[in-house]
Amino acid sequence: MTNTKWSLDQKHSEIGFRVKHLMISSVTGKFTAFEGTVETRDEDFTTAKVRFSADIASISTNNEQRDTHLKNGDFFDVDNHPRLTFESSKLVKVDGENYILHGELSMHGVSKSILLNVELGGITVDPWGNTRAGFSLKGKLNRSDFGISFGKVSETGGLLLGEEVRLSAELQFVKQAVTEPVLI
């Protein structure tokens, strides 16, 4: 067995989220600056070690005023907490191409264990000879668990923003290097 390194192809990947607004509709957003790596034994993704980070200042909801507010102390507090990070602890195959990714998400100065549903879209070789692997990811978190509680109650007493944040990502990784065999 050998160690295989995979790098996230930012041009063919998207990291998004969705949260309820006034509890009647959802607002979506994304991060535009992010990076990630995966290390596997050969091409066995059940052995994957996943590392990911995003630049919080790259948040985009298609509304400049809202984006500025999300970056300040009411929400992400970018000046004090400029990045969010994720590091996996294990990837468990459920069936076929479906997995559960276990790991630790750190943002806003808080680290919490989370579970993410992952679907392997496939592995292929592109026209330039690069081996690529594609994944769809879904999950959810409670924003208050990370100390982000602004908007829990509006001036009229109702919820301004939902607590649950739904995560989604379309990720494409490119095989980078194969290193020395793993000794067992």
N, C-alpha and C positions, 0 to 999 in steps of 0.2 A: 504494500500500500504506500501511496505517496500523498503528500500534502498538496492540495490545489488551492490557489488563491484566485478569487473572483473580485472584480471591482465594479461598482455601480456605474452604469452608463446614464449620466444625468440627462442627456439629450433624449433618451427614450424611457424616462421614468417620471412619475408624478407622485407627490406626497400631499394628500388632502385631508380635510376634516369637515365636519358638519355639526352645527349646534342649533337647537331650537331658539327662535326669537319670538318673544311674546307668547310662546307656546302654541302658535298657530301655523308657523312655517319655519323652514330652516335656512340658515345662512351658511354658505360654504366658503372655504378658503383653502389656501395651499401655501407651501413653502417652496421658494424658487431656488434657494441655495442650500445644498445638502450633499452629503457624501456617505458612502458605505462600503464595507468589504464583507466578504464571506470567505471562510476557510473550511475546506472539506477534505476528507480522505478520498482520494480519487474523485469521482463525481457523485459520491453518495451524500446527498443532502441531509440525511438523518444524522450525520456527524457534524453538521454545520455549526460554526461559531460565527455569529452575526454581530457586526458593529455598525452603528449608524449615528449620524449627527446632522442637525439642521441649524442653520443660522436663523434665529428668531427674527432678526431685523428684515429677513426676506419674506415675511408673511404678507400674503396678498389676498384680499377678499373682493377685489374690484371696486373698492371704495377707499380713497386715500384718507379721508377723515376717520373712518373706522379703523383702518390699518394703523394710523398714528395713535389712536386711543388704545388699541391692542398692545402696542409696544410700550406704553407708559406703565406706571406703578399700579394702576387699577387692574391690570391683567398680567402680562408677561414680564414687565420690568426689565426691558432689554439692557439697560445700563448696568444692572447688577447680575443679570442672568442671560447672557447673550446666546447661549446654545441649549438645545435639548439633545440628549443622547440616549441611545438604547444599546444594551449589550445582552446578547442571548445567554441563557443557561442550558437550554436544550431545545431540540426540534423533534417532535414526536409524530410519526406517520400515523394517520387515522385510517385511511383507506385510499386506494388508487393514487391520486395526485394531491390528496388533502393532508395537511399537517396542522399541528398546534405548535406555535412558537412561544416558548417561555422566556421571559427575560426581565430586565430592570430598566425602566424608563426614568430618566432624571430630567426634570425641568423646574424652573422657578425655585431652585434650591431644595427640591424634594425628590427623593428616589423611591419608587414603588415597583413592586412586581406586577407585571401584566401578562395576559395571554392574548395572542393574536392568531386569527385563522389565516392560514396560508394555502394557496393553491398553486402548484407547480404547473405553469402553462406549457412547459416543454424545454428541451435542450436542442439546439440546432447549430449548424455552422453557417455563418453568413457568407456572402459572395467574396469576401476578402480573406476567408480562411479562419476567422475568429470563432471560437466556440462561445455560444451565448445561452443563458438560462433566463427564463421569464417567470415572474411570480405575480399573483394578485394577493393582496393582503387586506384584511378587515379586522377591526377591533373596536373597543370602546373603553372609555375611562371616565371617571368622575372628576371634573375639574377642581372641585373643592378639596379633593384628596391631595392636590398639588398646590394648595394655598391660593387658588384663583377663584375668588368668591364674589367678585363685583357683579352686580345685576341680579342677585338672587331675588330681590323684591323691588318692584317698581314703585313710583310715587303713589299709584292707585292700590298698592297692596298685592298685586299679582306678580308672577314671575316674569322678569324681563328677559332672562336667558336661562336656558335649560342647564341642568347640572351635567347631563350626559353628553360627552363629545364622541362622535363616531369618527373613527379613523379609516382611511382607505388609501391604498397605494398600488400603483402599477410599477413594477420594478423589473429592470433588465440588467443582468450582470454579465460581464465579459471575463472569460477565463484568462488569467494573467500569467501564472507561472506554476510549474510543478517543481516541488523541492524534494529533497532527499527522502528516501523511504522512511516510513514511521516504524520504529522498532517496537515490537509488542512483547 
